[in-house]
């Protein structure tokens, strides 16, 4: 969504601003995969499950980010933007769909028509149709708060800090510093 917003393609997003979401950077996920495999082999334990989640360790709410989205997109614009970036968070899928008609679909039809006139491939209407279809399947997850505990991952982080030569810095699993 952020790349779509930065390019000016996605201008509305249906999210509950107060709900806690799991937001995990990919490097933490990869670190957890490698570290859990190392721990399992080194300690000769049976197969174990490590939940890599942030909901109880460092909660992420859209409301915390919403004031920073637009100023940062304007401060650091990306090349290839097709419209001035302006992201607005909406509290329901119904409001999103009504808004999407005006800020997603009508501009997409116009831009796709212009692309067709110059002989290029039309992509925006199809893209927004797919996003709109997927929202029906994702609505329960978007507007429901899920909290998963990650005690095993915290234990693994402590294990790495105690046993790693560099005090666990190579495979940092802590989300407390994440902002």
ZAMI-53307 format. One record per atom (N, C-alpha, C): residue number from 0; residue in three letters; x, y, z. Coordinates in pm, whole numbers, plus 50000, padded with zeros to 5 digits. Example, Ala and Ser with C-alpha at 12.3 -4.5 7.8 and 13.67 -1.06 7.14 Angstrom:
REM residues 2
{rec 0, "ALA", {51319, 49431, 50780}},
{rec 0, "ALA", {51230, 49550, 50780}},
{rec 0, "ALA", {51320, 49670, 50780}},
{rec 1, "SER", {51285, 49775, 50708}},
{rec 1, "SER", {51367, 49894, 50714}},
{rec 1, "SER", {51290, 50003, 50787}},
This chain:
REM residues 179
{rec 0, "UNK", {50081, 49880, 50000}},
{rec 0, "UNK", {50000, 50000, 50000}},
{rec 0, "UNK", {50086, 50127, 50000}},
{rec 1, "UNK", {50199, 50121, 50072}},
{rec 1, "UNK", {50283, 50240, 50080}},
{rec 1, "UNK", {50342, 50276, 49944}},
{rec 2, "UNK", {50386, 50177, 49868}},
{rec 2, "UNK", {50442, 50207, 49735}},
{rec 2, "UNK", {50333, 50259, 49643}},
{rec 3, "UNK", {50215, 50199, 49650}},
{rec 3, "UNK", {50103, 50248, 49570}},
{rec 3, "UNK", {50065, 50390, 49609}},
{rec 4, "UNK", {50069, 50419, 49737}},
{rec 4, "UNK", {50038, 50554, 49785}},
{rec 4, "UNK", {50146, 50652, 49741}},
{rec 5, "UNK", {50271, 50613, 49750}},
{rec 5, "UNK", {50381, 50701, 49712}},
{rec 5, "UNK", {50378, 50733, 49563}},
{rec 6, "UNK", {50330, 50638, 49483}},
{rec 6, "UNK", {50320, 50662, 49338}},
{rec 6, "UNK", {50193, 50738, 49302}},
{rec 7, "UNK", {50103, 50758, 49399}},
{rec 7, "UNK", {49979, 50830, 49372}},
{rec 7, "UNK", {49869, 50741, 49319}},
{rec 8, "UNK", {49891, 50610, 49313}},
{rec 8, "UNK", {49791, 50517, 49261}},
{rec 8, "UNK", {49688, 50484, 49368}},
{rec 9, "UNK", {49733, 50455, 49489}},
{rec 9, "UNK", {49643, 50425, 49601}},
{rec 9, "UNK", {49629, 50551, 49684}},
{rec 10, "UNK", {49507, 50603, 49690}},
{rec 10, "UNK", {49484, 50729, 49760}},
{rec 10, "UNK", {49394, 50712, 49882}},
{rec 11, "UNK", {49330, 50598, 49893}},
{rec 11, "UNK", {49244, 50567, 50007}},
{rec 11, "UNK", {49277, 50427, 50056}},
{rec 12, "UNK", {49265, 50408, 50187}},
{rec 12, "UNK", {49293, 50277, 50247}},
{rec 12, "UNK", {49192, 50252, 50358}},
{rec 13, "UNK", {49118, 50140, 50351}},
{rec 13, "UNK", {49022, 50111, 50457}},
{rec 13, "UNK", {49091, 50041, 50574}},
{rec 14, "UNK", {49108, 50111, 50683}},
{rec 14, "UNK", {49169, 50051, 50803}},
{rec 14, "UNK", {49102, 50108, 50927}},
{rec 15, "UNK", {49102, 50029, 51031}},
{rec 15, "UNK", {49059, 50078, 51161}},
{rec 15, "UNK", {49182, 50140, 51226}},
{rec 16, "UNK", {49179, 50269, 51247}},
{rec 16, "UNK", {49297, 50339, 51297}},
{rec 16, "UNK", {49332, 50301, 51440}},
{rec 17, "UNK", {49237, 50251, 51516}},
{rec 17, "UNK", {49261, 50217, 51656}},
{rec 17, "UNK", {49305, 50072, 51676}},
{rec 18, "UNK", {49279, 49985, 51581}},
{rec 18, "UNK", {49315, 49843, 51596}},
{rec 18, "UNK", {49467, 49826, 51594}},
{rec 19, "UNK", {49511, 49725, 51667}},
{rec 19, "UNK", {49653, 49689, 51666}},
{rec 19, "UNK", {49675, 49591, 51552}},
{rec 20, "UNK", {49775, 49618, 51470}},
{rec 20, "UNK", {49810, 49531, 51358}},
{rec 20, "UNK", {49948, 49471, 51382}},
{rec 21, "UNK", {49971, 49356, 51324}},
{rec 21, "UNK", {50105, 49297, 51327}},
{rec 21, "UNK", {50183, 49353, 51210}},
{rec 22, "UNK", {50286, 49425, 51242}},
{rec 22, "UNK", {50374, 49483, 51140}},
{rec 22, "UNK", {50515, 49438, 51172}},
{rec 23, "UNK", {50570, 49353, 51088}},
{rec 23, "UNK", {50702, 49296, 51112}},
{rec 23, "UNK", {50790, 49326, 50990}},
{rec 24, "UNK", {50902, 49394, 51009}},
{rec 24, "UNK", {50995, 49413, 50897}},
{rec 24, "UNK", {51051, 49278, 50851}},
{rec 25, "UNK", {51076, 49265, 50724}},
{rec 25, "UNK", {51119, 49138, 50667}},
{rec 25, "UNK", {51251, 49091, 50724}},
{rec 26, "UNK", {51341, 49183, 50761}},
{rec 26, "UNK", {51469, 49139, 50816}},
{rec 26, "UNK", {51451, 49070, 50951}},
{rec 27, "UNK", {51352, 49111, 51029}},
{rec 27, "UNK", {51325, 49043, 51156}},
{rec 27, "UNK", {51270, 48903, 51130}},
{rec 28, "UNK", {51184, 48889, 51030}},
{rec 28, "UNK", {51128, 48757, 50996}},
{rec 28, "UNK", {51239, 48663, 50950}},
{rec 29, "UNK", {51327, 48711, 50863}},
{rec 29, "UNK", {51439, 48628, 50816}},
{rec 29, "UNK", {51532, 48593, 50931}},
{rec 30, "UNK", {51562, 48690, 51017}},
{rec 30, "UNK", {51645, 48661, 51135}},
{rec 30, "UNK", {51580, 48554, 51222}},
{rec 31, "UNK", {51449, 48562, 51241}},
{rec 31, "UNK", {51379, 48463, 51323}},
{rec 31, "UNK", {51385, 48324, 51259}},
{rec 32, "UNK", {51372, 48316, 51127}},
{rec 32, "UNK", {51382, 48186, 51059}},
{rec 32, "UNK", {51520, 48124, 51078}},
{rec 33, "UNK", {51623, 48203, 51056}},
{rec 33, "UNK", {51760, 48152, 51069}},
{rec 33, "UNK", {51791, 48116, 51214}},
{rec 34, "UNK", {51756, 48206, 51306}},
{rec 34, "UNK", {51787, 48183, 51447}},
{rec 34, "UNK", {51710, 48063, 51503}},
{rec 35, "UNK", {51584, 48046, 51462}},
{rec 35, "UNK", {51508, 47931, 51513}},
{rec 35, "UNK", {51564, 47800, 51460}},
{rec 36, "UNK", {51610, 47798, 51335}},
{rec 36, "UNK", {51674, 47677, 51282}},
{rec 36, "UNK", {51804, 47649, 51357}},
{rec 37, "UNK", {51883, 47751, 51381}},
{rec 37, "UNK", {52008, 47736, 51456}},
{rec 37, "UNK", {51980, 47682, 51597}},
{rec 38, "UNK", {51885, 47741, 51664}},
{rec 38, "UNK", {51851, 47700, 51801}},
{rec 38, "UNK", {51804, 47554, 51804}},
{rec 39, "UNK", {51719, 47517, 51710}},
{rec 39, "UNK", {51666, 47380, 51707}},
{rec 39, "UNK", {51777, 47279, 51684}},
{rec 40, "UNK", {51868, 47308, 51592}},
{rec 40, "UNK", {51979, 47216, 51564}},
{rec 40, "UNK", {52078, 47213, 51680}},
{rec 41, "UNK", {52115, 47329, 51730}},
{rec 41, "UNK", {52216, 47337, 51836}},
{rec 41, "UNK", {52170, 47274, 51966}},
{rec 42, "UNK", {52045, 47294, 52001}},
{rec 42, "UNK", {51994, 47242, 52127}},
{rec 42, "UNK", {51933, 47103, 52113}},
{rec 43, "UNK", {51932, 47050, 51989}},
{rec 43, "UNK", {51877, 46918, 51961}},
{rec 43, "UNK", {51735, 46900, 52017}},
{rec 44, "UNK", {51658, 47002, 52004}},
{rec 44, "UNK", {51518, 46998, 52049}},
{rec 44, "UNK", {51431, 46944, 51936}},
{rec 45, "UNK", {51311, 46910, 51971}},
{rec 45, "UNK", {51215, 46871, 51869}},
{rec 45, "UNK", {51166, 46996, 51798}},
{rec 46, "UNK", {51090, 46974, 51695}},
{rec 46, "UNK", {51033, 47084, 51617}},
{rec 46, "UNK", {50955, 47177, 51709}},
{rec 47, "UNK", {50982, 47307, 51700}},
{rec 47, "UNK", {50914, 47405, 51784}},
{rec 47, "UNK", {50857, 47516, 51697}},
{rec 48, "UNK", {50757, 47582, 51748}},
{rec 48, "UNK", {50693, 47692, 51676}},
{rec 48, "UNK", {50730, 47823, 51744}},
{rec 49, "UNK", {50778, 47917, 51664}},
{rec 49, "UNK", {50812, 48050, 51712}},
{rec 49, "UNK", {50722, 48149, 51639}},
{rec 50, "UNK", {50639, 48221, 51712}},
{rec 50, "UNK", {50550, 48320, 51650}},
{rec 50, "UNK", {50622, 48453, 51641}},
{rec 51, "UNK", {50639, 48499, 51519}},
{rec 51, "UNK", {50706, 48627, 51496}},
{rec 51, "UNK", {50598, 48733, 51480}},
{rec 52, "UNK", {50559, 48794, 51591}},
{rec 52, "UNK", {50451, 48891, 51591}},
{rec 52, "UNK", {50491, 49017, 51667}},
{rec 53, "UNK", {50419, 49124, 51640}},
{rec 53, "UNK", {50449, 49250, 51708}},
{rec 53, "UNK", {50333, 49299, 51794}},
{rec 54, "UNK", {50217, 49237, 51783}},
{rec 54, "UNK", {50096, 49291, 51846}},
{rec 54, "UNK", {50107, 49307, 51997}},
{rec 55, "UNK", {50180, 49220, 52064}},
{rec 55, "UNK", {50194, 49232, 52210}},
{rec 55, "UNK", {50331, 49285, 52251}},
{rec 56, "UNK", {50424, 49292, 52158}},
{rec 56, "UNK", {50560, 49336, 52191}},
{rec 56, "UNK", {50582, 49483, 52159}},
{rec 57, "UNK", {50532, 49527, 52046}},
{rec 57, "UNK", {50545, 49666, 52004}},
{rec 57, "UNK", {50424, 49697, 51916}},
{rec 58, "UNK", {50311, 49730, 51977}},
{rec 58, "UNK", {50187, 49747, 51900}},
{rec 58, "UNK", {50198, 49855, 51793}},
{rec 59, "UNK", {50143, 49824, 51676}},
{rec 59, "UNK", {50141, 49916, 51563}},
{rec 59, "UNK", {49995, 49953, 51537}},
{rec 60, "UNK", {49967, 50082, 51538}},
{rec 60, "UNK", {49833, 50132, 51506}},
{rec 60, "UNK", {49848, 50233, 51392}},
{rec 61, "UNK", {49753, 50229, 51300}},
{rec 61, "UNK", {49757, 50322, 51189}},
{rec 61, "UNK", {49747, 50466, 51237}},
{rec 62, "UNK", {49675, 50489, 51346}},
{rec 62, "UNK", {49659, 50627, 51394}},
{rec 62, "UNK", {49794, 50688, 51432}},
{rec 63, "UNK", {49886, 50603, 51479}},
{rec 63, "UNK", {50020, 50652, 51515}},
{rec 63, "UNK", {50098, 50696, 51391}},
{rec 64, "UNK", {50066, 50639, 51278}},
{rec 64, "UNK", {50138, 50665, 51155}},
{rec 64, "UNK", {50067, 50765, 51064}},
{rec 65, "UNK", {49936, 50781, 51085}},
{rec 65, "UNK", {49855, 50856, 50989}},
{rec 65, "UNK", {49899, 51001, 50972}},
{rec 66, "UNK", {49948, 51065, 51077}},
{rec 66, "UNK", {49991, 51204, 51063}},
{rec 66, "UNK", {50123, 51217, 50987}},
{rec 67, "UNK", {50199, 51108, 50976}},
{rec 67, "UNK", {50330, 51114, 50911}},
{rec 67, "UNK", {50328, 51069, 50765}},
{rec 68, "UNK", {50223, 50999, 50724}},
{rec 68, "UNK", {50222, 50940, 50589}},
{rec 68, "UNK", {50237, 51047, 50481}},
{rec 69, "UNK", {50143, 51139, 50473}},
{rec 69, "UNK", {50145, 51237, 50365}},
{rec 69, "UNK", {50265, 51331, 50369}},
{rec 70, "UNK", {50300, 51389, 50485}},
{rec 70, "UNK", {50420, 51476, 50485}},
{rec 70, "UNK", {50546, 51404, 50439}},
{rec 71, "UNK", {50563, 51278, 50477}},
{rec 71, "UNK", {50682, 51204, 50434}},
{rec 71, "UNK", {50679, 51171, 50286}},
{rec 72, "UNK", {50561, 51140, 50231}},
{rec 72, "UNK", {50553, 51115, 50087}},
{rec 72, "UNK", {50581, 51242, 50009}},
{rec 73, "UNK", {50546, 51356, 50064}},
{rec 73, "UNK", {50573, 51483, 49996}},
{rec 73, "UNK", {50719, 51525, 50013}},
{rec 74, "UNK", {50776, 51493, 50128}},
{rec 74, "UNK", {50915, 51530, 50155}},
{rec 74, "UNK", {51013, 51447, 50072}},
{rec 75, "UNK", {50983, 51317, 50056}},
{rec 75, "UNK", {51069, 51226, 49980}},
{rec 75, "UNK", {50989, 51160, 49868}},
{rec 76, "UNK", {50958, 51234, 49761}},
{rec 76, "UNK", {50881, 51175, 49651}},
{rec 76, "UNK", {50963, 51070, 49577}},
{rec 77, "UNK", {50894, 50976, 49516}},
{rec 77, "UNK", {50964, 50873, 49439}},
{rec 77, "UNK", {50949, 50900, 49290}},
{rec 78, "UNK", {51045, 50852, 49214}},
{rec 78, "UNK", {51040, 50867, 49069}},
{rec 78, "UNK", {50928, 50778, 49015}},
{rec 79, "UNK", {50865, 50823, 48912}},
{rec 79, "UNK", {50762, 50743, 48848}},
{rec 79, "UNK", {50624, 50761, 48907}},
{rec 80, "UNK", {50606, 50859, 48994}},
{rec 80, "UNK", {50473, 50885, 49049}},
{rec 80, "UNK", {50382, 50933, 48937}},
{rec 81, "UNK", {50258, 50884, 48937}},
{rec 81, "UNK", {50166, 50923, 48830}},
{rec 81, "UNK", {50063, 51025, 48877}},
{rec 82, "UNK", {50057, 51049, 49009}},
{rec 82, "UNK", {49964, 51146, 49064}},
{rec 82, "UNK", {50021, 51194, 49195}},
{rec 83, "UNK", {49986, 51314, 49233}},
{rec 83, "UNK", {50033, 51370, 49360}},
{rec 83, "UNK", {49990, 51278, 49474}},
{rec 84, "UNK", {50083, 51229, 49556}},
{rec 84, "UNK", {50047, 51133, 49661}},
{rec 84, "UNK", {49968, 51199, 49774}},
{rec 85, "UNK", {49856, 51138, 49808}},
{rec 85, "UNK", {49774, 51187, 49919}},
{rec 85, "UNK", {49693, 51069, 49973}},
{rec 86, "UNK", {49738, 51011, 50082}},
{rec 86, "UNK", {49674, 50894, 50140}},
{rec 86, "UNK", {49575, 50936, 50247}},
{rec 87, "UNK", {49455, 50880, 50239}},
{rec 87, "UNK", {49354, 50905, 50342}},
{rec 87, "UNK", {49305, 50770, 50393}},
{rec 88, "UNK", {49300, 50756, 50525}},
{rec 88, "UNK", {49256, 50632, 50588}},
{rec 88, "UNK", {49107, 50643, 50619}},
{rec 89, "UNK", {49031, 50542, 50577}},
{rec 89, "UNK", {48886, 50543, 50597}},
{rec 89, "UNK", {48846, 50430, 50692}},
{rec 90, "UNK", {48747, 50456, 50779}},
{rec 90, "UNK", {48713, 50359, 50884}},
{rec 90, "UNK", {48623, 50244, 50842}},
{rec 91, "UNK", {48583, 50236, 50715}},
{rec 91, "UNK", {48498, 50124, 50673}},
{rec 91, "UNK", {48521, 50093, 50525}},
{rec 92, "UNK", {48493, 49970, 50489}},
{rec 92, "UNK", {48507, 49928, 50349}},
{rec 92, "UNK", {48403, 49999, 50264}},
{rec 93, "UNK", {48283, 50019, 50317}},
{rec 93, "UNK", {48178, 50087, 50241}},
{rec 93, "UNK", {48221, 50229, 50204}},
{rec 94, "UNK", {48274, 50305, 50300}},
{rec 94, "UNK", {48322, 50441, 50270}},
{rec 94, "UNK", {48439, 50437, 50172}},
{rec 95, "UNK", {48525, 50336, 50187}},
{rec 95, "UNK", {48637, 50321, 50094}},
{rec 95, "UNK", {48585, 50301, 49951}},
{rec 96, "UNK", {48488, 50212, 49935}},
{rec 96, "UNK", {48438, 50181, 49799}},
{rec 96, "UNK", {48372, 50302, 49734}},
{rec 97, "UNK", {48297, 50379, 49812}},
{rec 97, "UNK", {48235, 50500, 49757}},
{rec 97, "UNK", {48344, 50600, 49716}},
{rec 98, "UNK", {48440, 50620, 49804}},
{rec 98, "UNK", {48550, 50712, 49775}},
{rec 98, "UNK", {48634, 50664, 49658}},
{rec 99, "UNK", {48654, 50533, 49649}},
{rec 99, "UNK", {48737, 50476, 49543}},
{rec 99, "UNK", {48682, 50504, 49404}},
{rec 100, "UNK", {48551, 50517, 49393}},
{rec 100, "UNK", {48492, 50549, 49263}},
{rec 100, "UNK", {48551, 50680, 49211}},
{rec 101, "UNK", {48563, 50778, 49299}},
{rec 101, "UNK", {48607, 50911, 49257}},
{rec 101, "UNK", {48758, 50928, 49253}},
{rec 102, "UNK", {48830, 50864, 49343}},
{rec 102, "UNK", {48975, 50888, 49348}},
{rec 102, "UNK", {49058, 50772, 49294}},
{rec 103, "UNK", {48995, 50658, 49267}},
{rec 103, "UNK", {49068, 50545, 49208}},
{rec 103, "UNK", {49016, 50512, 49069}},
{rec 104, "UNK", {48886, 50481, 49058}},
{rec 104, "UNK", {48835, 50427, 48933}},
{rec 104, "UNK", {48822, 50530, 48822}},
{rec 105, "UNK", {48764, 50645, 48849}},
{rec 105, "UNK", {48749, 50746, 48743}},
{rec 105, "UNK", {48886, 50789, 48691}},
{rec 106, "UNK", {48983, 50823, 48778}},
{rec 106, "UNK", {49117, 50854, 48725}},
{rec 106, "UNK", {49182, 50735, 48653}},
{rec 107, "UNK", {49156, 50612, 48701}},
{rec 107, "UNK", {49214, 50494, 48636}},
{rec 107, "UNK", {49158, 50478, 48495}},
{rec 108, "UNK", {49027, 50498, 48478}},
{rec 108, "UNK", {48968, 50488, 48344}},
{rec 108, "UNK", {49026, 50595, 48252}},
{rec 109, "UNK", {49043, 50716, 48303}},
{rec 109, "UNK", {49099, 50824, 48222}},
{rec 109, "UNK", {49243, 50793, 48182}},
{rec 110, "UNK", {49325, 50753, 48279}},
{rec 110, "UNK", {49465, 50724, 48249}},
{rec 110, "UNK", {49479, 50601, 48158}},
{rec 111, "UNK", {49398, 50499, 48180}},
{rec 111, "UNK", {49403, 50382, 48091}},
{rec 111, "UNK", {49361, 50420, 47949}},
{rec 112, "UNK", {49263, 50508, 47936}},
{rec 112, "UNK", {49222, 50555, 47804}},
{rec 112, "UNK", {49336, 50629, 47735}},
{rec 113, "UNK", {49405, 50715, 47811}},
{rec 113, "UNK", {49520, 50786, 47754}},
{rec 113, "UNK", {49633, 50690, 47717}},
{rec 114, "UNK", {49655, 50589, 47801}},
{rec 114, "UNK", {49756, 50488, 47767}},
{rec 114, "UNK", {49719, 50413, 47640}},
{rec 115, "UNK", {49590, 50383, 47624}},
{rec 115, "UNK", {49544, 50314, 47504}},
{rec 115, "UNK", {49567, 50401, 47380}},
{rec 116, "UNK", {49544, 50532, 47393}},
{rec 116, "UNK", {49563, 50623, 47280}},
{rec 116, "UNK", {49708, 50628, 47233}},
{rec 117, "UNK", {49803, 50614, 47326}},
{rec 117, "UNK", {49944, 50618, 47288}},
{rec 117, "UNK", {50001, 50478, 47266}},
{rec 118, "UNK", {49914, 50377, 47266}},
{rec 118, "UNK", {49957, 50241, 47235}},
{rec 118, "UNK", {50024, 50165, 47348}},
{rec 119, "UNK", {50002, 50206, 47470}},
{rec 119, "UNK", {50062, 50136, 47584}},
{rec 119, "UNK", {49958, 50050, 47653}},
{rec 120, "UNK", {50007, 49959, 47735}},
{rec 120, "UNK", {49920, 49863, 47804}},
{rec 120, "UNK", {49839, 49932, 47914}},
{rec 121, "UNK", {49710, 49902, 47919}},
{rec 121, "UNK", {49622, 49956, 48023}},
{rec 121, "UNK", {49633, 49867, 48147}},
{rec 122, "UNK", {49659, 49927, 48264}},
{rec 122, "UNK", {49679, 49846, 48384}},
{rec 122, "UNK", {49602, 49895, 48506}},
{rec 123, "UNK", {49569, 50023, 48513}},
{rec 123, "UNK", {49515, 50079, 48637}},
{rec 123, "UNK", {49375, 50030, 48672}},
{rec 124, "UNK", {49286, 50020, 48577}},
{rec 124, "UNK", {49151, 49972, 48608}},
{rec 124, "UNK", {49158, 49829, 48659}},
{rec 125, "UNK", {49236, 49745, 48592}},
{rec 125, "UNK", {49250, 49605, 48636}},
{rec 125, "UNK", {49311, 49598, 48776}},
{rec 126, "UNK", {49411, 49681, 48803}},
{rec 126, "UNK", {49474, 49685, 48935}},
{rec 126, "UNK", {49372, 49720, 49044}},
{rec 127, "UNK", {49295, 49826, 49021}},
{rec 127, "UNK", {49197, 49868, 49122}},
{rec 127, "UNK", {49082, 49768, 49135}},
{rec 128, "UNK", {49046, 49700, 49028}},
{rec 128, "UNK", {48944, 49595, 49038}},
{rec 128, "UNK", {48993, 49482, 49128}},
{rec 129, "UNK", {49119, 49443, 49113}},
{rec 129, "UNK", {49175, 49337, 49197}},
{rec 129, "UNK", {49182, 49379, 49343}},
{rec 130, "UNK", {49224, 49502, 49368}},
{rec 130, "UNK", {49230, 49552, 49506}},
{rec 130, "UNK", {49090, 49551, 49567}},
{rec 131, "UNK", {48993, 49599, 49492}},
{rec 131, "UNK", {48855, 49605, 49540}},
{rec 131, "UNK", {48801, 49465, 49571}},
{rec 132, "UNK", {48830, 49368, 49485}},
{rec 132, "UNK", {48785, 49231, 49508}},
{rec 132, "UNK", {48851, 49171, 49632}},
{rec 133, "UNK", {48979, 49196, 49650}},
{rec 133, "UNK", {49050, 49137, 49764}},
{rec 133, "UNK", {49004, 49195, 49897}},
{rec 134, "UNK", {48953, 49318, 49897}},
{rec 134, "UNK", {48907, 49378, 50022}},
{rec 134, "UNK", {48791, 49302, 50083}},
{rec 135, "UNK", {48707, 49244, 50000}},
{rec 135, "UNK", {48597, 49164, 50052}},
{rec 135, "UNK", {48648, 49045, 50132}},
{rec 136, "UNK", {48756, 48985, 50085}},
{rec 136, "UNK", {48814, 48870, 50156}},
{rec 136, "UNK", {48896, 48913, 50277}},
{rec 137, "UNK", {48950, 49033, 50275}},
{rec 137, "UNK", {49038, 49079, 50382}},
{rec 137, "UNK", {48967, 49160, 50490}},
{rec 138, "UNK", {48841, 49195, 50468}},
{rec 138, "UNK", {48771, 49286, 50559}},
{rec 138, "UNK", {48775, 49238, 50705}},
{rec 139, "UNK", {48754, 49111, 50728}},
{rec 139, "UNK", {48756, 49059, 50866}},
{rec 139, "UNK", {48893, 49081, 50930}},
{rec 140, "UNK", {48999, 49067, 50854}},
{rec 140, "UNK", {49133, 49083, 50908}},
{rec 140, "UNK", {49171, 49230, 50924}},
{rec 141, "UNK", {49118, 49315, 50838}},
{rec 141, "UNK", {49149, 49457, 50844}},
{rec 141, "UNK", {49085, 49523, 50966}},
{rec 142, "UNK", {48964, 49481, 50999}},
{rec 142, "UNK", {48889, 49549, 51105}},
{rec 142, "UNK", {48876, 49468, 51234}},
{rec 143, "UNK", {48954, 49363, 51248}},
{rec 143, "UNK", {48955, 49284, 51371}},
{rec 143, "UNK", {49094, 49293, 51433}},
{rec 144, "UNK", {49097, 49317, 51562}},
{rec 144, "UNK", {49225, 49324, 51631}},
{rec 144, "UNK", {49267, 49184, 51674}},
{rec 145, "UNK", {49386, 49145, 51635}},
{rec 145, "UNK", {49440, 49014, 51670}},
{rec 145, "UNK", {49562, 49035, 51758}},
{rec 146, "UNK", {49568, 48963, 51867}},
{rec 146, "UNK", {49686, 48972, 51954}},
{rec 146, "UNK", {49745, 48833, 51969}},
{rec 147, "UNK", {49869, 48820, 51928}},
{rec 147, "UNK", {49941, 48694, 51939}},
{rec 147, "UNK", {50062, 48715, 52029}},
{rec 148, "UNK", {50080, 48626, 52120}},
{rec 148, "UNK", {50193, 48636, 52212}},
{rec 148, "UNK", {50314, 48565, 52151}},
{rec 149, "UNK", {50431, 48618, 52178}},
{rec 149, "UNK", {50553, 48566, 52117}},
{rec 149, "UNK", {50658, 48535, 52224}},
{rec 150, "UNK", {50617, 48462, 52327}},
{rec 150, "UNK", {50712, 48429, 52434}},
{rec 150, "UNK", {50829, 48346, 52383}},
{rec 151, "UNK", {50802, 48253, 52291}},
{rec 151, "UNK", {50909, 48169, 52237}},
{rec 151, "UNK", {51011, 48253, 52161}},
{rec 152, "UNK", {50964, 48352, 52088}},
{rec 152, "UNK", {51055, 48438, 52014}},
{rec 152, "UNK", {51137, 48525, 52110}},
{rec 153, "UNK", {51076, 48571, 52217}},
{rec 153, "UNK", {51150, 48647, 52318}},
{rec 153, "UNK", {51256, 48559, 52384}},
{rec 154, "UNK", {51220, 48434, 52411}},
{rec 154, "UNK", {51316, 48339, 52468}},
{rec 154, "UNK", {51432, 48317, 52371}},
{rec 155, "UNK", {51401, 48306, 52242}},
{rec 155, "UNK", {51505, 48287, 52140}},
{rec 155, "UNK", {51595, 48410, 52133}},
{rec 156, "UNK", {51537, 48529, 52143}},
{rec 156, "UNK", {51617, 48652, 52143}},
{rec 156, "UNK", {51712, 48654, 52262}},
{rec 157, "UNK", {51665, 48616, 52380}},
{rec 157, "UNK", {51752, 48610, 52499}},
{rec 157, "UNK", {51861, 48504, 52482}},
{rec 158, "UNK", {51825, 48390, 52423}},
{rec 158, "UNK", {51922, 48283, 52398}},
{rec 158, "UNK", {52035, 48335, 52309}},
{rec 159, "UNK", {51999, 48406, 52204}},
{rec 159, "UNK", {52100, 48460, 52112}},
{rec 159, "UNK", {52188, 48562, 52182}},
{rec 160, "UNK", {52130, 48647, 52262}},
{rec 160, "UNK", {52208, 48749, 52333}},
{rec 160, "UNK", {52305, 48685, 52433}},
{rec 161, "UNK", {52267, 48575, 52493}},
{rec 161, "UNK", {52353, 48508, 52590}},
{rec 161, "UNK", {52462, 48424, 52525}},
{rec 162, "UNK", {52434, 48370, 52406}},
{rec 162, "UNK", {52527, 48275, 52344}},
{rec 162, "UNK", {52601, 48329, 52223}},
{rec 163, "UNK", {52561, 48442, 52172}},
{rec 163, "UNK", {52625, 48497, 52053}},
{rec 163, "UNK", {52748, 48578, 52093}},
{rec 164, "UNK", {52852, 48567, 52013}},
{rec 164, "UNK", {52977, 48638, 52041}},
{rec 164, "UNK", {52953, 48789, 52042}},
{rec 165, "UNK", {52869, 48836, 51951}},
{rec 165, "UNK", {52844, 48980, 51941}},
{rec 165, "UNK", {52718, 49020, 52016}},
{rec 166, "UNK", {52682, 48942, 52116}},
{rec 166, "UNK", {52569, 48975, 52204}},
{rec 166, "UNK", {52436, 48984, 52128}},
{rec 167, "UNK", {52416, 48895, 52031}},
{rec 167, "UNK", {52287, 48888, 51963}},
{rec 167, "UNK", {52262, 48995, 51860}},
{rec 168, "UNK", {52361, 49075, 51825}},
{rec 168, "UNK", {52338, 49185, 51732}},
{rec 168, "UNK", {52323, 49139, 51588}},
{rec 169, "UNK", {52381, 49024, 51554}},
{rec 169, "UNK", {52371, 48977, 51416}},
{rec 169, "UNK", {52229, 48933, 51381}},
{rec 170, "UNK", {52159, 48878, 51477}},
{rec 170, "UNK", {52024, 48829, 51454}},
{rec 170, "UNK", {51929, 48892, 51555}},
{rec 171, "UNK", {51914, 49022, 51545}},
{rec 171, "UNK", {51828, 49094, 51638}},
{rec 171, "UNK", {51682, 49059, 51613}},
{rec 172, "UNK", {51615, 49012, 51716}},
{rec 172, "UNK", {51474, 48976, 51706}},
{rec 172, "UNK", {51386, 49069, 51788}},
{rec 173, "UNK", {51445, 49168, 51850}},
{rec 173, "UNK", {51369, 49259, 51936}},
{rec 173, "UNK", {51293, 49360, 51852}},
{rec 174, "UNK", {51167, 49377, 51884}},
{rec 174, "UNK", {51087, 49478, 51816}},
{rec 174, "UNK", {51065, 49602, 51903}},
{rec 175, "UNK", {51125, 49603, 52018}},
{rec 175, "UNK", {51104, 49715, 52110}},
{rec 175, "UNK", {51163, 49845, 52056}},
{rec 176, "UNK", {51270, 49835, 51975}},
{rec 176, "UNK", {51332, 49956, 51920}},
{rec 176, "UNK", {51266, 50001, 51790}},
{rec 177, "UNK", {51178, 49919, 51736}},
{rec 177, "UNK", {51114, 49950, 51608}},
{rec 177, "UNK", {51021, 50070, 51624}},
{rec 178, "UNK", {51034, 50166, 51531}},
{rec 178, "UNK", {50942, 50280, 51533}},
{rec 178, "UNK", {50893, 50311, 51395}},
